[in-house]
Amino acid sequence: QVQLAESGGDSVQFGGSLKLSCVVSGLPFGDYCLGWFRQFPGKRREGVATIDSDGNTAYADSVKGRFTISKESTERLINVYLQMDNLQPEDTAMYYCARDSGLTRARELLVLSPGPGGAWGQGTQVTVSP
């Protein structure tokens, strides 16, 4: 069973930086894609950045040039990071790490988001004050 656990959320001021981390365990052998999503109050979750097993990445237009997704693998775990720079108040949201076994390419996971069979972490809150 795939498990994801996020950390790193915090409150920062306009223009500040944060680095989110996601520890992924139980990922089966083969191609995969992992992504960061965010949810504003009362809205659906939206894709922020994704990275696949080949290292290809995809970003939402609103974060291009400010956010960077990366990953590193150990024998048993994959760590996925989201470096967020020049944070804006409109970046305030709950951030989730997620995957879907049927979406293994960066662009498709970003656009389609995980389906009912997808796996999600518990989320980490990012708050940016003006």
The first five atom37 places (N, CA, C, CB, O) and aatype in JSON, in Angstrom:
{
  "aatype": [5, 19, 5, 10, 0, 6, 15, 7, 7, 3, 15, 19, 5, 13, 7, 7, 15, 10, 11, 10, 15, 4, 19, 19, 15, 7, 10, 14, 13, 7, 3, 18, 4, 10, 7, 17, 13, 1, 5, 13, 14, 7, 11, 1, 1, 6, 7, 19, 0, 16, 9, 3, 15, 3, 7, 2, 16, 0, 18, 0, 3, 15, 19, 11, 7, 1, 13, 16, 9, 15, 11, 6, 15, 16, 6, 1, 10, 9, 2, 19, 18, 10, 5, 12, 3, 2, 10, 5, 14, 6, 3, 16, 0, 12, 18, 18, 4, 0, 1, 3, 15, 7, 10, 16, 1, 0, 1, 6, 10, 10, 19, 10, 15, 14, 7, 14, 7, 7, 0, 17, 7, 5, 7, 16, 5, 19, 16, 19, 15, 14],
  "atom_mask": [
    [1, 1, 1, 1, 1],
    [1, 1, 1, 1, 1],
    [1, 1, 1, 1, 1],
    [1, 1, 1, 1, 1],
    [1, 1, 1, 1, 1],
    [1, 1, 1, 1, 1],
    [1, 1, 1, 1, 1],
    [1, 1, 1, 0, 1],
    [1, 1, 1, 0, 1],
    [1, 1, 1, 1, 1],
    [1, 1, 1, 1, 1],
    [1, 1, 1, 1, 1],
    [1, 1, 1, 1, 1],
    [1, 1, 1, 1, 1],
    [1, 1, 1, 0, 1],
    [1, 1, 1, 0, 1],
    [1, 1, 1, 1, 1],
    [1, 1, 1, 1, 1],
    [1, 1, 1, 1, 1],
    [1, 1, 1, 1, 1],
    [1, 1, 1, 1, 1],
    [1, 1, 1, 1, 1],
    [1, 1, 1, 1, 1],
    [1, 1, 1, 1, 1],
    [1, 1, 1, 1, 1],
    [1, 1, 1, 0, 1],
    [1, 1, 1, 1, 1],
    [1, 1, 1, 1, 1],
    [1, 1, 1, 1, 1],
    [1, 1, 1, 0, 1],
    [1, 1, 1, 1, 1],
    [1, 1, 1, 1, 1],
    [1, 1, 1, 1, 1],
    [1, 1, 1, 1, 1],
    [1, 1, 1, 0, 1],
    [1, 1, 1, 1, 1],
    [1, 1, 1, 1, 1],
    [1, 1, 1, 1, 1],
    [1, 1, 1, 1, 1],
    [1, 1, 1, 1, 1],
    [1, 1, 1, 1, 1],
    [1, 1, 1, 0, 1],
    [1, 1, 1, 1, 1],
    [1, 1, 1, 1, 1],
    [1, 1, 1, 1, 1],
    [1, 1, 1, 1, 1],
    [1, 1, 1, 0, 1],
    [1, 1, 1, 1, 1],
    [1, 1, 1, 1, 1],
    [1, 1, 1, 1, 1],
    [1, 1, 1, 1, 1],
    [1, 1, 1, 1, 1],
    [1, 1, 1, 1, 1],
    [1, 1, 1, 1, 1],
    [1, 1, 1, 0, 1],
    [1, 1, 1, 1, 1],
    [1, 1, 1, 1, 1],
    [1, 1, 1, 1, 1],
    [1, 1, 1, 1, 1],
    [1, 1, 1, 1, 1],
    [1, 1, 1, 1, 1],
    [1, 1, 1, 1, 1],
    [1, 1, 1, 1, 1],
    [1, 1, 1, 1, 1],
    [1, 1, 1, 0, 1],
    [1, 1, 1, 1, 1],
    [1, 1, 1, 1, 1],
    [1, 1, 1, 1, 1],
    [1, 1, 1, 1, 1],
    [1, 1, 1, 1, 1],
    [1, 1, 1, 1, 1],
    [1, 1, 1, 1, 1],
    [1, 1, 1, 1, 1],
    [1, 1, 1, 1, 1],
    [1, 1, 1, 1, 1],
    [1, 1, 1, 1, 1],
    [1, 1, 1, 1, 1],
    [1, 1, 1, 1, 1],
    [1, 1, 1, 1, 1],
    [1, 1, 1, 1, 1],
    [1, 1, 1, 1, 1],
    [1, 1, 1, 1, 1],
    [1, 1, 1, 1, 1],
    [1, 1, 1, 1, 1],
    [1, 1, 1, 1, 1],
    [1, 1, 1, 1, 1],
    [1, 1, 1, 1, 1],
    [1, 1, 1, 1, 1],
    [1, 1, 1, 1, 1],
    [1, 1, 1, 1, 1],
    [1, 1, 1, 1, 1],
    [1, 1, 1, 1, 1],
    [1, 1, 1, 1, 1],
    [1, 1, 1, 1, 1],
    [1, 1, 1, 1, 1],
    [1, 1, 1, 1, 1],
    [1, 1, 1, 1, 1],
    [1, 1, 1, 1, 1],
    [1, 1, 1, 1, 1],
    [1, 1, 1, 1, 1],
    [1, 1, 1, 1, 1],
    [1, 1, 1, 0, 1],
    [1, 1, 1, 1, 1],
    [1, 1, 1, 1, 1],
    [1, 1, 1, 1, 1],
    [1, 1, 1, 1, 1],
    [1, 1, 1, 1, 1],
    [1, 1, 1, 1, 1],
    [1, 1, 1, 1, 1],
    [1, 1, 1, 1, 1],
    [1, 1, 1, 1, 1],
    [1, 1, 1, 1, 1],
    [1, 1, 1, 1, 1],
    [1, 1, 1, 1, 1],
    [1, 1, 1, 0, 1],
    [1, 1, 1, 1, 1],
    [1, 1, 1, 0, 1],
    [1, 1, 1, 0, 1],
    [1, 1, 1, 1, 1],
    [1, 1, 1, 1, 1],
    [1, 1, 1, 0, 1],
    [1, 1, 1, 1, 1],
    [1, 1, 1, 0, 1],
    [1, 1, 1, 1, 1],
    [1, 1, 1, 1, 1],
    [1, 1, 1, 1, 1],
    [1, 1, 1, 1, 1],
    [1, 1, 1, 1, 1],
    [1, 1, 1, 1, 1],
    [1, 1, 1, 1, 1]
  ],
  "atom_positions": [
    [[0.85, -1.19, 0.0], [0.0, 0.0, 0.0], [0.88, 1.24, 0.0], [-0.96, 0.01, 1.22], [1.79, 1.37, 0.82]],
    [[0.6, 2.15, -0.92], [1.37, 3.39, -1.02], [0.94, 4.35, 0.08], [1.2, 4.04, -2.41], [-0.25, 4.56, 0.31]],
    [[1.92, 4.92, 0.76], [1.65, 5.91, 1.78], [2.46, 7.16, 1.5], [1.97, 5.36, 3.19], [3.62, 7.09, 1.07]],
    [[1.84, 8.31, 1.74], [2.48, 9.59, 1.5], [2.32, 10.45, 2.74], [1.9, 10.29, 0.25], [1.25, 10.49, 3.34]],
    [[3.38, 11.15, 3.11], [3.33, 11.99, 4.3], [4.05, 13.3, 4.01], [3.97, 11.27, 5.53], [5.25, 13.32, 3.73]],
    [[3.29, 14.41, 4.09], [3.86, 15.72, 3.82], [4.32, 16.41, 5.09], [2.84, 16.59, 3.1], [3.87, 16.1, 6.19]],
    [[5.24, 17.34, 4.9], [5.68, 18.2, 6.01], [6.25, 19.47, 5.4], [6.73, 17.47, 6.92], [6.5, 19.55, 4.2]],
    [[6.46, 20.47, 6.25], [7.11, 21.68, 5.83], [6.22, 22.9, 5.7], [0.0, 0.0, 0.0], [6.72, 24.01, 5.49]],
    [[4.92, 22.71, 5.83], [4.03, 23.86, 5.75], [4.25, 24.81, 6.92], [0.0, 0.0, 0.0], [4.63, 24.4, 8.01]],
    [[4.01, 26.1, 6.66], [4.25, 27.1, 7.7], [3.57, 28.4, 7.29], [5.77, 27.31, 7.94], [2.97, 28.5, 6.22]],
    [[3.69, 29.41, 8.16], [3.23, 30.75, 7.84], [4.44, 31.61, 7.49], [2.43, 31.38, 9.03], [5.41, 31.65, 8.24]],
    [[4.37, 32.29, 6.35], [5.47, 33.14, 5.92], [4.91, 34.45, 5.39], [6.33, 32.44, 4.84], [3.71, 34.57, 5.15]],
    [[5.79, 35.41, 5.23], [5.37, 36.69, 4.68], [5.52, 36.71, 3.16], [6.18, 37.83, 5.3], [6.26, 35.91, 2.58]],
    [[4.81, 37.63, 2.56], [4.86, 37.88, 1.12], [6.32, 37.93, 0.66], [4.13, 39.2, 0.77], [7.15, 38.62, 1.25]],
    [[6.62, 37.17, -0.41], [7.97, 37.14, -0.96], [8.89, 36.12, -0.33], [0.0, 0.0, 0.0], [10.02, 35.94, -0.78]],
    [[8.4, 35.45, 0.71], [9.23, 34.46, 1.4], [9.3, 33.13, 0.67], [0.0, 0.0, 0.0], [8.75, 32.97, -0.41]],
    [[10.0, 32.19, 1.29], [10.21, 30.86, 0.69], [9.86, 29.76, 1.7], [11.66, 30.71, 0.21], [9.96, 29.95, 2.91]],
    [[9.47, 28.62, 1.16], [9.24, 27.41, 1.95], [9.63, 26.22, 1.11], [7.76, 27.3, 2.43], [9.59, 26.28, -0.12]],
    [[10.01, 25.14, 1.77], [10.27, 23.89, 1.07], [9.41, 22.8, 1.7], [11.78, 23.51, 1.12], [9.57, 22.47, 2.88]],
    [[8.51, 22.25, 0.91], [7.67, 21.15, 1.36], [8.34, 19.82, 1.02], [6.27, 21.23, 0.71], [9.04, 19.69, 0.02]],
    [[8.11, 18.84, 1.89], [8.65, 17.51, 1.68], [7.53, 16.48, 1.74], [9.73, 17.18, 2.72], [6.56, 16.65, 2.47]],
    [[7.68, 15.43, 0.97], [6.73, 14.32, 0.98], [7.52, 13.02, 0.95], [5.74, 14.4, -0.24], [8.32, 12.79, 0.04]],
    [[7.3, 12.19, 1.94], [7.93, 10.87, 1.98], [6.94, 9.86, 1.45], [8.39, 10.51, 3.43], [5.82, 9.74, 1.95]],
    [[7.35, 9.12, 0.43], [6.48, 8.13, -0.22], [7.05, 6.74, 0.03], [6.36, 8.42, -1.76], [8.22, 6.47, -0.25]],
    [[6.22, 5.86, 0.54], [6.64, 4.49, 0.78], [5.65, 3.54, 0.13], [6.75, 4.2, 2.29], [4.5, 3.9, -0.14]],
    [[6.11, 2.32, -0.13], [5.23, 1.29, -0.69], [4.98, 1.42, -2.18], [0.0, 0.0, 0.0], [4.09, 0.76, -2.71]],
    [[5.75, 2.25, -2.86], [5.53, 2.43, -4.29], [5.99, 1.18, -5.03], [6.28, 3.68, -4.83], [7.12, 0.74, -4.84]],
    [[5.15, 0.59, -5.87], [5.55, -0.62, -6.59], [6.61, -0.31, -7.64], [4.34, -1.27, -7.26], [6.76, 0.84, -8.06]],
    [[7.33, -1.34, -8.04], [8.39, -1.19, -9.03], [7.77, -0.78, -10.37], [9.21, -2.5, -9.18], [6.69, -1.25, -10.74]],
    [[8.46, 0.09, -11.1], [7.99, 0.5, -12.42], [7.82, 2.0, -12.52], [0.0, 0.0, 0.0], [8.18, 2.74, -11.6]],
    [[7.28, 2.45, -13.64], [7.08, 3.87, -13.87], [6.08, 4.43, -12.85], [6.58, 4.13, -15.3], [5.15, 3.76, -12.43]],
    [[6.32, 5.68, -12.47], [5.4, 6.32, -11.53], [5.45, 7.83, -11.78], [5.77, 5.99, -10.05], [6.33, 8.34, -12.48]],
    [[4.49, 8.5, -11.21], [4.48, 9.95, -11.22], [3.93, 10.42, -9.87], [3.62, 10.51, -12.41], [2.96, 9.85, -9.36]],
    [[4.54, 11.43, -9.32], [4.12, 11.99, -8.04], [3.9, 13.48, -8.21], [5.16, 11.71, -6.92], [4.55, 14.12, -9.04]],
    [[3.0, 14.02, -7.44], [2.71, 15.43, -7.63], [2.29, 16.15, -6.37], [0.0, 0.0, 0.0], [1.91, 15.54, -5.38]],
    [[2.38, 17.46, -6.45], [1.87, 18.35, -5.41], [0.6, 19.01, -5.93], [2.94, 19.43, -5.01], [0.53, 19.48, -7.07]],
    [[-0.4, 19.02, -5.07], [-1.69, 19.63, -5.37], [-2.03, 20.57, -4.22], [-2.8, 18.56, -5.58], [-1.49, 20.44, -3.12]],
    [[-2.92, 21.51, -4.48], [-3.34, 22.4, -3.4], [-4.84, 22.63, -3.46], [-2.59, 23.75, -3.47], [-5.47, 22.48, -4.51]],
    [[-5.38, 22.98, -2.32], [-6.81, 23.2, -2.22], [-7.09, 24.48, -1.46], [-7.5, 22.01, -1.54], [-6.66, 24.65, -0.32]],
    [[-7.81, 25.38, -2.12], [-8.28, 26.59, -1.48], [-9.63, 26.3, -0.82], [-8.39, 27.77, -2.51], [-10.35, 25.41, -1.27]],
    [[-9.98, 27.03, 0.22], [-11.26, 26.79, 0.9], [-12.42, 26.84, -0.09], [-11.47, 27.81, 2.02], [-12.56, 27.79, -0.85]],
    [[-13.25, 25.81, -0.05], [-14.43, 25.78, -0.9], [-14.17, 25.43, -2.35], [0.0, 0.0, 0.0], [-15.09, 25.46, -3.17]],
    [[-12.92, 25.11, -2.68], [-12.59, 24.8, -4.07], [-12.05, 23.37, -4.2], [-11.54, 25.81, -4.61], [-11.66, 22.74, -3.21]],
    [[-12.04, 22.88, -5.43], [-11.47, 21.56, -5.69], [-9.94, 21.64, -5.66], [-11.95, 21.01, -7.05], [-9.36, 22.71, -5.84]],
    [[-9.32, 20.52, -5.42], [-7.86, 20.47, -5.46], [-7.38, 20.69, -6.88], [-7.34, 19.13, -4.92], [-8.01, 20.24, -7.85]],
    [[-6.25, 21.4, -7.0], [-5.7, 21.67, -8.32], [-4.23, 21.29, -8.35], [-5.88, 23.15, -8.69], [-3.53, 21.34, -7.33]],
    [[-3.76, 20.91, -9.53], [-2.37, 20.52, -9.68], [-1.44, 21.71, -9.57], [0.0, 0.0, 0.0], [-1.73, 22.79, -10.09]],
    [[-0.32, 21.52, -8.88], [0.69, 22.55, -8.73], [1.95, 22.17, -9.51], [1.03, 22.77, -7.22], [2.42, 22.93, -10.36]],
    [[2.47, 20.98, -9.22], [3.69, 20.53, -9.89], [3.75, 19.01, -9.81], [4.98, 21.17, -9.25], [3.33, 18.42, -8.81]],
    [[4.27, 18.38, -10.84], [4.39, 16.93, -10.88], [5.74, 16.52, -11.43], [3.26, 16.31, -11.71], [6.38, 17.28, -12.16]],
    [[6.16, 15.3, -11.08], [7.43, 14.78, -11.57], [7.28, 13.28, -11.77], [8.61, 15.09, -10.57], [6.71, 12.59, -10.92]],
    [[7.78, 12.77, -12.9], [7.63, 11.34, -13.13], [8.97, 10.63, -12.9], [7.12, 11.07, -14.57], [9.98, 11.26, -12.59]],
    [[8.95, 9.31, -13.05], [10.12, 8.51, -12.72], [11.32, 8.82, -13.62], [9.78, 7.04, -12.82], [12.46, 8.54, -13.26]],
    [[11.07, 9.4, -14.79], [12.17, 9.81, -15.67], [12.7, 11.2, -15.34], [11.71, 9.77, -17.12], [13.67, 11.66, -15.94]],
    [[12.06, 11.87, -14.38], [12.48, 13.21, -14.0], [11.82, 14.33, -14.78], [0.0, 0.0, 0.0], [12.16, 15.5, -14.61]],
    [[10.86, 13.97, -15.65], [10.12, 15.01, -16.36], [9.2, 15.72, -15.39], [9.32, 14.41, -17.54], [8.63, 15.1, -14.49]],
    [[9.05, 17.02, -15.57], [8.23, 17.82, -14.66], [7.16, 18.6, -15.42], [9.11, 18.78, -13.86], [7.27, 18.83, -16.62]],
    [[6.14, 19.0, -14.69], [5.1, 19.86, -15.23], [4.64, 20.8, -14.12], [3.89, 19.02, -15.79], [4.61, 20.42, -12.95]],
    [[4.3, 22.03, -14.49], [3.91, 23.04, -13.52], [2.64, 23.75, -13.94], [5.03, 24.06, -13.32], [2.38, 23.92, -15.13]],
    [[1.85, 24.15, -12.95], [0.74, 25.04, -13.22], [1.3, 26.39, -13.63], [-0.19, 25.16, -12.0], [2.35, 26.81, -13.15]],
    [[0.59, 27.08, -14.52], [1.07, 28.37, -15.01], [1.28, 29.36, -13.86], [0.08, 28.95, -16.03], [2.19, 30.19, -13.92]],
    [[0.46, 29.28, -12.84], [0.52, 30.25, -11.74], [1.78, 30.12, -10.89], [-0.69, 30.09, -10.87], [2.1, 31.03, -10.12]],
    [[2.49, 29.0, -11.01], [3.68, 28.81, -10.17], [4.96, 28.7, -10.97], [3.51, 27.58, -9.32], [6.04, 28.61, -10.39]],
    [[4.88, 28.7, -12.29], [6.08, 28.58, -13.11], [7.06, 29.71, -12.8], [5.71, 28.59, -14.61], [6.69, 30.88, -12.72]],
    [[8.32, 29.32, -12.64], [9.34, 30.3, -12.33], [9.48, 30.59, -10.85], [0.0, 0.0, 0.0], [10.45, 31.24, -10.44]],
    [[8.53, 30.14, -10.04], [8.6, 30.37, -8.59], [8.74, 29.07, -7.8], [7.35, 31.11, -8.12], [9.41, 29.04, -6.77]],
    [[8.12, 28.0, -8.28], [8.15, 26.71, -7.59], [9.01, 25.72, -8.37], [6.71, 26.15, -7.4], [9.06, 25.76, -9.6]],
    [[9.68, 24.84, -7.64], [10.49, 23.8, -8.26], [10.23, 22.48, -7.57], [11.99, 24.16, -8.21], [10.36, 22.37, -6.35]],
    [[9.87, 21.47, -8.35], [9.66, 20.13, -7.8], [10.9, 19.29, -8.06], [8.4, 19.47, -8.42], [11.53, 19.4, -9.11]],
    [[11.25, 18.44, -7.11], [12.39, 17.55, -7.27], [12.13, 16.27, -6.48], [13.72, 18.24, -6.8], [11.19, 16.2, -5.68]],
    [[12.97, 15.27, -6.72], [12.8, 14.02, -6.0], [14.15, 13.38, -5.77], [11.88, 13.06, -6.76], [15.12, 13.64, -6.49]],
    [[14.19, 12.56, -4.75], [15.36, 11.71, -4.54], [14.89, 10.37, -4.0], [16.38, 12.38, -3.56], [13.93, 10.29, -3.24]],
    [[15.58, 9.33, -4.41], [15.16, 7.97, -4.07], [16.2, 7.28, -3.22], [14.89, 7.16, -5.33], [17.4, 7.39, -3.45]],
    [[15.71, 6.56, -2.23], [16.56, 5.65, -1.49], [16.09, 4.24, -1.83], [16.51, 5.92, 0.06], [15.23, 4.06, -2.69]],
    [[16.64, 3.29, -1.17], [16.28, 1.91, -1.5], [14.79, 1.65, -1.29], [17.11, 0.93, -0.66], [14.17, 0.9, -2.04]],
    [[14.23, 2.27, -0.26], [12.85, 1.96, 0.08], [11.88, 3.14, -0.03], [12.8, 1.42, 1.46], [10.67, 2.95, -0.06]],
    [[12.43, 4.32, -0.08], [11.57, 5.5, -0.04], [11.87, 6.45, -1.2], [11.74, 6.23, 1.29], [12.96, 6.45, -1.76]],
    [[10.87, 7.24, -1.52], [11.07, 8.35, -2.44], [10.68, 9.62, -1.71], [10.24, 8.17, -3.76], [9.61, 9.69, -1.1]],
    [[11.54, 10.61, -1.76], [11.23, 11.91, -1.2], [10.97, 12.88, -2.34], [12.39, 12.42, -0.29], [11.77, 13.0, -3.27]],
    [[9.84, 13.56, -2.25], [9.47, 14.54, -3.26], [9.42, 15.9, -2.58], [8.09, 14.2, -3.94], [8.8, 16.05, -1.53]],
    [[10.06, 16.88, -3.18], [10.16, 18.21, -2.59], [9.48, 19.25, -3.47], [11.63, 18.58, -2.35], [9.4, 19.1, -4.69]],
    [[9.0, 20.28, -2.84], [8.47, 21.43, -3.56], [9.1, 22.67, -2.95], [6.9, 21.49, -3.5], [8.73, 23.11, -1.86]],
    [[10.06, 23.24, -3.68], [10.68, 24.49, -3.26], [9.81, 25.63, -3.77], [12.15, 24.62, -3.79], [9.58, 25.77, -4.97]],
    [[9.33, 26.45, -2.84], [8.43, 27.54, -3.19], [9.11, 28.86, -2.86], [7.07, 27.41, -2.45], [9.4, 29.14, -1.7]],
    [[9.36, 29.66, -3.87], [9.99, 30.96, -3.7], [9.04, 32.07, -4.11], [11.29, 31.04, -4.52], [8.06, 31.85, -4.82]],
    [[9.35, 33.27, -3.65], [8.52, 34.44, -3.98], [7.04, 34.15, -3.73], [8.75, 34.87, -5.45], [6.2, 34.37, -4.6]],
    [[6.74, 33.65, -2.55], [5.37, 33.27, -2.22], [4.46, 34.48, -2.17], [5.32, 32.53, -0.88], [4.85, 35.56, -1.72]],
    [[3.25, 34.27, -2.66], [2.23, 35.31, -2.72], [1.06, 34.92, -1.81], [1.75, 35.53, -4.18], [0.87, 33.73, -1.53]],
    [[0.28, 35.9, -1.35], [-0.88, 35.55, -0.52], [-1.82, 34.57, -1.22], [-1.65, 36.8, -0.14], [-2.46, 33.75, -0.55]],
    [[-1.92, 34.63, -2.53], [-2.81, 33.7, -3.26], [-2.28, 32.28, -3.31], [-3.02, 34.2, -4.67], [-2.96, 31.39, -3.82]],
    [[-1.07, 32.04, -2.78], [-0.56, 30.68, -2.65], [-1.03, 30.02, -1.36], [0.96, 30.68, -2.71], [-0.77, 28.84, -1.13]],
    [[-1.71, 30.79, -0.51], [-2.22, 30.24, 0.74], [-3.22, 29.13, 0.46], [-2.88, 31.36, 1.6], [-4.23, 29.35, -0.21]],
    [[-2.93, 27.93, 0.96], [-3.77, 26.77, 0.68], [-3.25, 25.59, 1.49], [-3.78, 26.43, -0.84], [-2.2, 25.65, 2.12]],
    [[-4.02, 24.51, 1.45], [-3.54, 23.23, 1.96], [-2.86, 22.53, 0.8], [-4.71, 22.37, 2.57], [-3.43, 22.43, -0.29]],
    [[-1.65, 22.04, 1.03], [-0.88, 21.38, -0.02], [-0.81, 19.89, 0.24], [0.55, 21.98, -0.11], [-0.56, 19.45, 1.37]],
    [[-1.05, 19.12, -0.81], [-1.09, 17.66, -0.71], [-0.11, 17.04, -1.7], [-2.51, 17.14, -0.97], [0.13, 17.56, -2.79]],
    [[0.45, 15.92, -1.3], [1.26, 15.08, -2.16], [0.36, 13.92, -2.6], [2.57, 14.57, -1.44], [-0.41, 13.4, -1.79]],
    [[0.46, 13.5, -3.86], [-0.45, 12.47, -4.33], [0.11, 11.73, -5.54], [-1.79, 13.08, -4.68], [1.06, 12.18, -6.18]],
    [[-0.5, 10.59, -5.82], [-0.16, 9.83, -7.01], [-1.38, 9.03, -7.46], [1.06, 8.89, -6.75], [-2.33, 8.84, -6.69]],
    [[-1.34, 8.57, -8.7], [-2.37, 7.69, -9.24], [-1.65, 6.65, -10.09], [-3.46, 8.48, -10.07], [-0.91, 7.02, -11.0]],
    [[-1.86, 5.4, -9.81], [-1.12, 4.34, -10.51], [-1.36, 4.36, -12.02], [-1.49, 2.98, -9.95], [-0.55, 3.85, -12.78]],
    [[-2.49, 4.93, -12.45], [-2.8, 4.98, -13.88], [-2.29, 6.21, -14.6], [0.0, 0.0, 0.0], [-2.45, 6.33, -15.81]],
    [[-1.69, 7.12, -13.87], [-1.17, 8.37, -14.46], [0.32, 8.44, -14.16], [-1.93, 9.64, -13.89], [0.73, 8.81, -13.06]],
    [[1.12, 8.07, -15.15], [2.56, 7.95, -14.93], [3.38, 8.98, -15.67], [3.02, 6.59, -15.32], [4.61, 8.89, -15.7]],
    [[2.73, 9.96, -16.27], [3.45, 11.03, -16.95], [3.12, 12.36, -16.3], [3.11, 11.06, -18.46], [1.99, 12.59, -15.87]],
    [[4.12, 13.24, -16.23], [3.99, 14.46, -15.44], [2.81, 15.32, -15.89], [5.27, 15.26, -15.52], [2.02, 15.76, -15.07]],
    [[2.7, 15.54, -17.18], [1.67, 16.45, -17.65], [0.27, 15.89, -17.4], [1.86, 16.73, -19.15], [-0.64, 16.63, -17.02]],
    [[0.1, 14.59, -17.61], [-1.25, 14.02, -17.43], [-1.66, 14.02, -15.96], [-1.3, 12.59, -17.98], [-2.83, 14.25, -15.66]],
    [[-0.73, 13.78, -15.03], [-1.11, 13.82, -13.62], [-1.46, 15.25, -13.21], [0.04, 13.27, -12.74], [-2.4, 15.46, -12.44]],
    [[-0.72, 16.23, -13.71], [-0.99, 17.62, -13.37], [-2.39, 18.03, -13.84], [0.06, 18.55, -14.0], [-3.14, 18.65, -13.09]],
    [[-2.72, 17.67, -15.05], [-3.99, 18.11, -15.65], [-5.18, 17.29, -15.14], [-3.91, 18.01, -17.17], [-6.24, 17.84, -14.85]],
    [[-5.0, 15.98, -15.03], [-6.13, 15.1, -14.7], [-6.34, 14.93, -13.2], [-5.93, 13.75, -15.32], [-7.46, 14.69, -12.77]],
    [[-5.28, 15.05, -12.42], [-5.33, 14.81, -10.97], [-5.69, 13.36, -10.67], [-6.34, 15.75, -10.29], [-6.33, 12.7, -11.49]],
    [[-5.29, 12.86, -9.52], [-5.6, 11.46, -9.19], [-7.11, 11.22, -9.15], [-4.99, 11.08, -7.84], [-7.88, 12.08, -8.74]],
    [[-7.5, 10.04, -9.58], [-8.89, 9.65, -9.56], [-9.26, 9.0, -8.25], [0.0, 0.0, 0.0], [-8.51, 9.08, -7.28]],
    [[-10.43, 8.34, -8.22], [-10.9, 7.72, -6.97], [-9.92, 6.7, -6.38], [-12.22, 7.04, -7.21], [-9.89, 6.48, -5.17]],
    [[-9.12, 6.09, -7.24], [-8.14, 5.12, -6.75], [-6.81, 5.7, -6.38], [0.0, 0.0, 0.0], [-5.89, 4.96, -6.02]],
    [[-6.67, 7.0, -6.45], [-5.41, 7.64, -6.13], [-5.1, 7.63, -4.65], [0.0, 0.0, 0.0], [-5.96, 7.37, -3.81]],
    [[-3.83, 7.92, -4.34], [-3.38, 7.98, -2.95], [-2.96, 9.4, -2.62], [-2.2, 6.99, -2.69], [-2.29, 10.06, -3.41]],
    [[-3.37, 9.85, -1.45], [-3.09, 11.22, -1.01], [-2.46, 11.21, 0.38], [-4.38, 12.07, -1.0], [-2.7, 10.31, 1.18]],
    [[-1.64, 12.24, 0.63], [-1.17, 12.46, 1.99], [-2.22, 13.22, 2.78], [0.0, 0.0, 0.0], [-3.31, 13.5, 2.28]],
    [[-1.87, 13.56, 4.01], [-2.83, 14.23, 4.88], [-2.85, 15.74, 4.68], [-2.52, 13.91, 6.33], [-3.76, 16.42, 5.15]],
    [[-1.86, 16.27, 3.98], [-1.8, 17.69, 3.68], [-0.96, 18.48, 4.67], [0.0, 0.0, 0.0], [-0.77, 18.07, 5.81]],
    [[-0.47, 19.63, 4.2], [0.29, 20.54, 5.05], [-0.1, 21.96, 4.66], [1.85, 20.3, 4.91], [-0.16, 22.3, 3.48]],
    [[-0.37, 22.79, 5.66], [-0.91, 24.13, 5.42], [0.2, 25.14, 5.15], [-1.74, 24.58, 6.61], [1.2, 25.2, 5.86]],
    [[-0.01, 25.92, 4.09], [0.88, 27.03, 3.76], [0.06, 28.31, 3.83], [1.54, 26.84, 2.34], [-0.97, 28.44, 3.18]],
    [[0.54, 29.26, 4.62], [-0.15, 30.54, 4.76], [0.84, 31.66, 4.47], [-0.76, 30.7, 6.19], [1.92, 31.73, 5.06]],
    [[0.45, 32.54, 3.54], [1.31, 33.65, 3.15], [0.6, 34.95, 3.5], [1.66, 33.6, 1.63], [-0.5, 35.21, 3.01]],
    [[1.2, 35.74, 4.33], [0.58, 37.0, 4.76], [1.08, 38.15, 3.88], [0.87, 37.28, 6.26], [2.23, 38.15, 3.44]],
    [[0.19, 39.13, 3.64], [0.56, 40.26, 2.77], [1.71, 41.08, 3.34], [-0.65, 41.17, 2.56], [2.13, 42.06, 2.72]]
  ]
}
